Amino acid sequence: MNRNHRIWSFIKAKGFYIALALCITGAGTAAWLTAQNTISGIREQQQKPPAVTEQGEGNQWDYEDILQQQTGGEANTPKPSQPASPSPSPSPESPSPAQSAAADASQPPAKSEPAAPLCFCLPVQGAKTIAPFSGGELVKNHTLNVWRTHDGIDLAAEKGTAVTAAEAGTVSAVTMDPMWGGTVTVDHPDGTQTIYCGIAPEKALKAGDSVTAGQVLGSVDTVTAEVAMESHLHFAAKKDGKFIDPLSLPGLE
């Protein structure tokens, strides 16, 4: 009895420590068994032949990748499912600005068609000249009773006769001069000016209007400075700002 009593007293006094030791021993045994199972599984996998498993479209995994997954890791770089497509061949280089300029310089410049030569005609068709261009010489003006140059030609024409543009051009002035009466000035592409004095201009005609050859500018009226003469048109021309003989214009020479 005394022996049993002593054993029971010992267990009662040390029971907590005995239970704690049993728990620690059980936990260690469970951990050791788990580690043994894991090592056995890894060895079995290493003894199997390599396998390839499709992991979706675009990547392939081999034996090393599977082993890294089972041990908690992943492959660092996924392997491409197919080789990269070859890069497209480079397109031909575009010419540099300098090369383009050199190519343009080597080509002859496009030739512009020359302007058609002007051909003047008398502003009063079929009229005869009753007073010629004096060419800088003094002649007697019987109306003014003075000697002066005659800077145009006088074309005989009845009052009201149509006066037409001697050639195409642009109207630069429509005026009423106290000596020369109604006056229309037309500028032509070659730099020539033609001047029509002693006319009644068309009412709609104004500076800036373009006129064609033969277009009516007005009608014969009165040349105040030459009123002593028979009815006529005073027709003058300028080149480079100087009076020239109207009959020297192309088509009238």
NORQUI-V282502 format. One record per helix or strand. SS is the DSSP state (hx for helix, st for strand). FROM is the first residue (numbers start at 1). TO is the last residue. If there is no record, write none. Layout:
{{SS;FROM;TO} {SS;FROM;TO}}
//
This chain:
{{hx;2;47} {st;53;54} {st;59;61} {hx;63;70} {st;79;80} {hx;97;106} {st;129;131} {st;138;141} {st;146;149} {st;152;156} {st;162;164} {st;169;177} {st;181;187} {st;192;197} {st;199;201} {st;210;211} {st;216;220} {hx;224;226} {st;232;239} {st;242;244} {hx;246;248}}
//
